[in-house]
Amino acid sequence: LAVAGNAIAGVTCSIVLHGPSNTTALLAASLQPSLLSLPAFEGQLWLDPSALLALIPVGTTGQDTPVALDVHLPSSLAGLEGVCFELQAFFPTVQGALDPGKKFAGNVAEVILRL
């Protein structure tokens, strides 16, 4: 998971997600960071579930062909400067790399709104 482009007013940036072919990932977005364990998932939850904004299912198309979700930011970010969005993908049907008894939790990415 990565963010491509600058998070500034009037710009379109992309959330880029790599994953196994023909798999559904759950892309979670939160307004606050955190560090929690999820018993069913390998790795850590890096966002605060109490500040969850969205949980978006995304079909992945393979490691070499990432899915790009374009996000257009409004032309004015007045009052939103410095707001940080924590993003993390979860793969509920993919076995963990280190613990096959658990499911895979991806890395975290951040979008910080700038002037």
MDAnalysis code that builds the backbone (N, CA, C; Angstrom):
import MDAnalysis as mda
import numpy as np

u = mda.Universe.empty(345, n_residues=115, atom_resindex=np.repeat(np.arange(115), 3), trajectory=True)
u.add_TopologyAttr("name", ["N", "CA", "C"] * 115)
u.add_TopologyAttr("resid", np.arange(1, 116))
u.add_TopologyAttr("resname", ["LEU", "ALA", "VAL", "ALA", "GLY", "ASN", "ALA", "ILE", "ALA", "GLY", "VAL", "THR", "CYS", "SER", "ILE", "VAL", "LEU", "HIS", "GLY", "PRO", "SER", "ASN", "THR", "THR", "ALA", "LEU", "LEU", "ALA", "ALA", "SER", "LEU", "GLN", "PRO", "SER", "LEU", "LEU", "SER", "LEU", "PRO", "ALA", "PHE", "GLU", "GLY", "GLN", "LEU", "TRP", "LEU", "ASP", "PRO", "SER", "ALA", "LEU", "LEU", "ALA", "LEU", "ILE", "PRO", "VAL", "GLY", "THR", "THR", "GLY", "GLN", "ASP", "THR", "PRO", "VAL", "ALA", "LEU", "ASP", "VAL", "HIS", "LEU", "PRO", "SER", "SER", "LEU", "ALA", "GLY", "LEU", "GLU", "GLY", "VAL", "CYS", "PHE", "GLU", "LEU", "GLN", "ALA", "PHE", "PHE", "PRO", "THR", "VAL", "GLN", "GLY", "ALA", "LEU", "ASP", "PRO", "GLY", "LYS", "LYS", "PHE", "ALA", "GLY", "ASN", "VAL", "ALA", "GLU", "VAL", "ILE", "LEU", "ARG", "LEU"])
u.atoms.positions = np.array([
    [0.852, -1.173, 0.000],
    [0.000, 0.000, 0.000],
    [0.892, 1.228, 0.000],
    [0.591, 2.162, -0.879],
    [1.366, 3.402, -0.962],
    [0.458, 4.516, -1.456],
    [0.886, 5.745, -1.195],
    [0.178, 6.917, -1.698],
    [1.089, 7.594, -2.711],
    [0.570, 7.802, -3.922],
    [1.335, 8.448, -4.980],
    [0.786, 9.846, -5.210],
    [1.680, 10.819, -5.256],
    [1.259, 12.204, -5.475],
    [1.228, 12.981, -4.169],
    [1.007, 14.270, -4.310],
    [0.975, 15.163, -3.154],
    [-0.452, 15.400, -2.697],
    [-0.642, 15.451, -1.396],
    [-1.972, 15.690, -0.832],
    [-2.148, 17.190, -0.594],
    [-2.276, 17.943, -1.693],
    [-2.479, 19.383, -1.601],
    [-3.778, 19.748, -2.314],
    [-4.274, 20.932, -2.017],
    [-5.563, 21.391, -2.545],
    [-5.631, 21.292, -4.064],
    [-6.749, 20.756, -4.559],
    [-7.025, 20.713, -5.981],
    [-6.288, 19.646, -6.769],
    [-5.570, 18.772, -6.090],
    [-4.754, 17.764, -6.762],
    [-5.403, 16.388, -6.623],
    [-5.130, 15.532, -7.582],
    [-5.555, 14.135, -7.478],
    [-4.346, 13.302, -7.095],
    [-4.467, 12.559, -6.019],
    [-3.416, 11.620, -5.651],
    [-4.006, 10.217, -5.734],
    [-3.155, 9.216, -5.707],
    [-3.613, 7.837, -5.859],
    [-3.213, 6.996, -4.658],
    [-4.103, 6.115, -4.274],
    [-3.795, 5.091, -3.287],
    [-3.511, 3.840, -4.101],
    [-2.308, 3.316, -3.988],
    [-1.853, 2.204, -4.818],
    [-1.758, 0.953, -3.947],
    [-2.481, -0.084, -4.363],
    [-2.550, -1.313, -3.576],
    [-2.070, -2.505, -4.398],
    [-1.042, -3.166, -3.893],
    [-0.552, -4.413, -4.477],
    [-1.177, -5.566, -3.706],
    [-1.475, -6.644, -4.394],
    [-2.004, -7.824, -3.725],
    [-2.081, -8.989, -4.678],
    [-2.333, -10.173, -4.148],
    [-2.437, -11.350, -5.011],
    [-3.551, -11.185, -6.044],
    [-3.396, -11.836, -7.155],
    [-4.397, -11.773, -8.216],
    [-5.721, -12.380, -7.749],
    [-6.803, -11.746, -8.143],
    [-8.164, -12.228, -7.847],
    [-8.451, -12.402, -6.361],
    [-8.013, -11.450, -5.572],
    [-8.238, -11.472, -4.131],
    [-8.925, -10.172, -3.723],
    [-9.759, -10.250, -2.722],
    [-10.393, -9.034, -2.195],
    [-9.644, -8.570, -0.954],
    [-9.238, -7.313, -0.990],
    [-8.624, -6.673, 0.172],
    [-9.659, -5.737, 0.779],
    [-9.543, -5.509, 2.057],
    [-10.363, -4.499, 2.729],
    [-9.446, -3.330, 3.053],
    [-9.691, -2.190, 2.412],
    [-8.900, -0.993, 2.647],
    [-9.583, -0.184, 3.740],
    [-8.889, -0.016, 4.839],
    [-9.434, 0.717, 5.982],
    [-8.797, 2.100, 6.051],
    [-9.612, 3.110, 6.364],
    [-9.130, 4.484, 6.510],
    [-9.599, 5.015, 7.858],
    [-8.680, 5.624, 8.593],
    [-8.980, 6.156, 9.918],
    [-8.341, 7.528, 10.077],
    [-8.895, 8.319, 10.978],
    [-8.323, 9.649, 11.237],
    [-7.240, 9.633, 12.310],
    [-7.032, 8.479, 12.946],
    [-6.052, 8.428, 14.029],
    [-5.194, 7.180, 13.918],
    [-3.903, 7.315, 14.239],
    [-3.050, 6.133, 14.288],
    [-3.268, 5.378, 15.602],
    [-2.829, 4.162, 15.612],
    [-2.887, 3.332, 16.812],
    [-1.948, 2.164, 16.574],
    [-1.778, 1.325, 17.548],
    [-1.006, 0.098, 17.387],
    [-1.661, -0.966, 18.246],
    [-2.401, -1.854, 17.576],
    [-3.154, -2.893, 18.266],
    [-2.895, -4.238, 17.603],
    [-3.139, -5.296, 18.356],
    [-3.081, -6.645, 17.785],
    [-4.482, -7.083, 17.426],
    [-4.595, -7.747, 16.300],
    [-5.849, -8.378, 15.886],
    [-5.623, -9.878, 15.922],
    [-6.332, -10.613, 16.759],
    [-6.061, -12.046, 16.904],
    [-6.121, -12.841, 15.602],
    [-7.000, -12.479, 14.681],
    [-7.155, -13.252, 13.446],
    [-6.130, -12.871, 12.378],
    [-5.412, -11.754, 12.559],
    [-4.497, -11.262, 11.529],
    [-3.057, -11.255, 12.017],
    [-2.168, -11.610, 11.096],
    [-0.740, -11.505, 11.340],
    [-0.351, -10.027, 11.261],
    [0.520, -9.602, 12.122],
    [0.938, -8.206, 12.099],
    [0.060, -7.357, 12.996],
    [0.218, -6.067, 12.884],
    [-0.440, -5.113, 13.760],
    [-1.495, -4.299, 13.022],
    [-2.457, -3.823, 13.776],
    [-3.416, -2.837, 13.284],
    [-2.803, -1.478, 13.591],
    [-2.532, -0.698, 12.553],
    [-1.851, 0.585, 12.710],
    [-2.801, 1.778, 12.709],
    [-4.100, 1.515, 12.732],
    [-5.051, 2.624, 12.759],
    [-6.068, 2.401, 13.871],
    [-6.691, 3.481, 14.281],
    [-7.631, 3.443, 15.401],
    [-9.023, 3.079, 14.901],
    [-9.536, 1.906, 15.290],
    [-10.860, 1.515, 14.804],
    [-11.991, 2.418, 15.285],
    [-11.783, 3.135, 16.388],
    [-12.838, 4.042, 16.865],
    [-12.940, 5.298, 16.004],
    [-11.930, 5.555, 15.180],
    [-11.940, 6.718, 14.281],
    [-12.035, 6.273, 12.814],
    [-12.550, 5.058, 12.586],
    [-12.655, 4.510, 11.237],
    [-13.600, 5.355, 10.385],
    [-13.128, 5.743, 9.203],
    [-13.930, 6.525, 8.256],
    [-14.555, 5.658, 7.190],
    [-13.799, 4.664, 6.736],
    [-14.279, 3.836, 5.628],
    [-13.609, 2.479, 5.674],
    [-14.331, 1.492, 5.167],
    [-13.816, 0.145, 4.952],
    [-14.264, -0.241, 3.550],
    [-13.317, -0.230, 2.607],
    [-13.631, -0.356, 1.187],
    [-13.102, -1.678, 0.641],
    [-13.973, -2.544, 0.102],
    [-13.472, -3.762, -0.548],
    [-12.842, -3.418, -1.894],
    [-11.661, -3.979, -2.141],
    [-10.924, -3.705, -3.375],
    [-10.453, -5.031, -3.954],
    [-10.793, -5.288, -5.211],
    [-10.292, -6.478, -5.902],
    [-8.879, -6.234, -6.381],
    [-7.944, -7.082, -5.967],
    [-6.551, -6.906, -6.379],
    [-6.265, -7.727, -7.639],
    [-5.246, -7.289, -8.376],
    [-4.979, -7.855, -9.701],
    [-3.568, -8.410, -9.851],
    [-2.866, -8.596, -8.765],
    [-1.524, -9.167, -8.826],
    [-0.458, -8.181, -8.371],
    [0.654, -8.729, -7.903],
    [1.733, -7.888, -7.374],
    [2.322, -6.949, -8.418],
    [2.342, -7.377, -9.668],
    [2.942, -6.550, -10.726],
    [1.966, -5.578, -11.365],
    [0.690, -5.676, -11.022],
    [-0.327, -4.786, -11.582],
    [-1.185, -4.234, -10.443],
    [-0.654, -3.256, -9.710],
    [-1.397, -2.727, -8.567],
    [-2.681, -2.000, -8.979],
    [-3.602, -1.963, -8.047],
    [-4.837, -1.207, -8.233],
    [-4.578, 0.210, -7.739],
    [-4.977, 1.204, -8.526],
    [-4.817, 2.607, -8.134],
    [-6.197, 3.224, -7.931],
    [-6.431, 3.733, -6.754],
    [-7.680, 4.429, -6.441],
    [-7.373, 5.916, -6.407],
    [-7.923, 6.670, -7.349],
    [-7.670, 8.106, -7.403],
    [-8.555, 8.843, -6.409],
    [-7.932, 9.784, -5.718],
    [-8.640, 10.618, -4.742],
    [-8.412, 12.074, -5.132],
    [-9.493, 12.760, -5.507],
    [-9.380, 14.174, -5.864],
    [-9.653, 15.014, -4.626],
    [-8.701, 15.862, -4.294],
    [-8.844, 16.730, -3.124],
    [-9.502, 18.044, -3.525],
    [-10.344, 18.594, -2.654],
    [-11.028, 19.840, -2.991],
    [-10.043, 20.989, -3.213],
    [-10.511, 22.009, -3.919],
    [-9.638, 23.149, -4.235],
    [-9.304, 23.992, -3.010],
    [-10.050, 23.836, -1.951],
    [-9.739, 24.524, -0.701],
    [-9.718, 23.508, 0.435],
    [-8.630, 23.524, 1.173],
    [-8.509, 22.653, 2.341],
    [-8.575, 23.464, 3.631],
    [-9.160, 24.649, 3.564],
    [-9.247, 25.530, 4.733],
    [-9.853, 24.768, 5.906],
    [-9.147, 24.788, 7.005],
    [-9.589, 24.111, 8.211],
    [-9.198, 22.646, 8.270],
    [-8.680, 22.106, 7.179],
    [-8.287, 20.697, 7.147],
    [-6.767, 20.502, 7.081],
    [-6.013, 21.607, 7.065],
    [-4.562, 21.500, 6.947],
    [-4.013, 20.649, 8.082],
    [-3.154, 19.703, 7.728],
    [-2.519, 18.847, 8.720],
    [-3.326, 17.629, 9.116],
    [-4.567, 17.498, 8.627],
    [-5.349, 16.301, 8.931],
    [-4.634, 15.099, 8.325],
    [-4.536, 14.042, 9.104],
    [-3.826, 12.845, 8.679],
    [-4.793, 11.672, 8.581],
    [-4.762, 10.980, 7.460],
    [-5.554, 9.776, 7.256],
    [-4.618, 8.577, 7.300],
    [-4.920, 7.619, 8.150],
    [-4.158, 6.369, 8.218],
    [-4.872, 5.347, 7.330],
    [-4.127, 4.669, 6.483],
    [-4.685, 3.679, 5.557],
    [-3.976, 2.345, 5.774],
    [-4.746, 1.259, 5.767],
    [-4.153, -0.066, 5.882],
    [-5.051, -1.071, 5.177],
    [-4.440, -2.009, 4.475],
    [-5.193, -3.043, 3.769],
    [-5.116, -4.362, 4.527],
    [-6.237, -5.065, 4.528],
    [-6.334, -6.376, 5.155],
    [-6.815, -7.365, 4.096],
    [-6.245, -8.553, 4.130],
    [-6.577, -9.597, 3.156],
    [-7.180, -10.784, 3.903],
    [-8.499, -10.822, 4.070],
    [-9.127, -11.856, 4.893],
    [-9.074, -13.267, 4.312],
    [-8.673, -13.416, 3.044],
    [-8.591, -14.757, 2.457],
    [-7.149, -15.183, 2.174],
    [-6.168, -14.367, 2.582],
    [-4.761, -14.676, 2.326],
    [-4.092, -15.089, 3.636],
    [-3.428, -16.249, 3.614],
    [-2.725, -16.718, 4.797],
    [-1.559, -15.796, 5.116],
    [-1.281, -15.668, 6.416],
    [-0.139, -14.880, 6.842],
    [1.167, -15.460, 6.321],
    [2.139, -14.613, 6.065],
    [3.435, -15.070, 5.555],
    [4.239, -15.777, 6.644],
    [4.171, -15.290, 7.871],
    [4.929, -15.880, 8.970],
    [4.098, -16.849, 9.795],
    [2.801, -16.641, 9.827],
    [1.892, -17.499, 10.585],
    [0.716, -17.880, 9.694],
    [0.800, -19.028, 9.007],
    [-0.261, -19.423, 8.074],
    [-1.622, -19.646, 8.739],
    [-1.658, -19.724, 10.056],
    [-2.924, -19.878, 10.768],
    [-3.680, -18.570, 10.914],
    [-3.041, -17.473, 10.538],
    [-3.679, -16.158, 10.607],
    [-3.816, -15.581, 9.206],
    [-4.535, -14.507, 9.086],
    [-4.722, -13.815, 7.806],
    [-3.736, -12.654, 7.711],
    [-3.543, -12.154, 6.491],
    [-2.511, -11.148, 6.223],
    [-3.021, -9.723, 6.424],
    [-2.301, -8.945, 7.208],
    [-2.548, -7.508, 7.366],
    [-1.393, -6.772, 6.693],
    [-1.717, -5.860, 5.795],
    [-0.697, -5.136, 5.041],
    [-0.080, -3.984, 5.821],
    [0.826, -3.300, 5.152],
    [1.497, -2.145, 5.743],
    [0.540, -0.961, 5.856],
    [0.988, 0.053, 6.574],
    [0.199, 1.277, 6.734],
    [0.763, 2.359, 5.812],
    [-0.109, 3.240, 5.352],
    [0.300, 4.417, 4.579],
    [-0.473, 5.611, 5.136],
    [0.086, 6.793, 4.980],
    [-0.560, 8.002, 5.490],
    [-0.762, 9.023, 4.383],
    [-1.859, 9.741, 4.510],
    [-2.090, 10.907, 3.675],
    [-2.228, 12.082, 4.639],
    [-1.351, 13.061, 4.494],
    [-1.396, 14.257, 5.338],
    [-1.757, 15.427, 4.440],
    [-2.875, 16.086, 4.735],
    [-3.322, 17.219, 3.907],
    [-2.416, 18.423, 4.146],
    [-1.964, 19.014, 3.035],
    [-1.032, 20.147, 3.114],
    [-1.619, 21.347, 2.362],
    [-1.082, 22.514, 2.696],
    [-1.518, 23.740, 2.019],
    [-1.086, 23.737, 0.575],
])
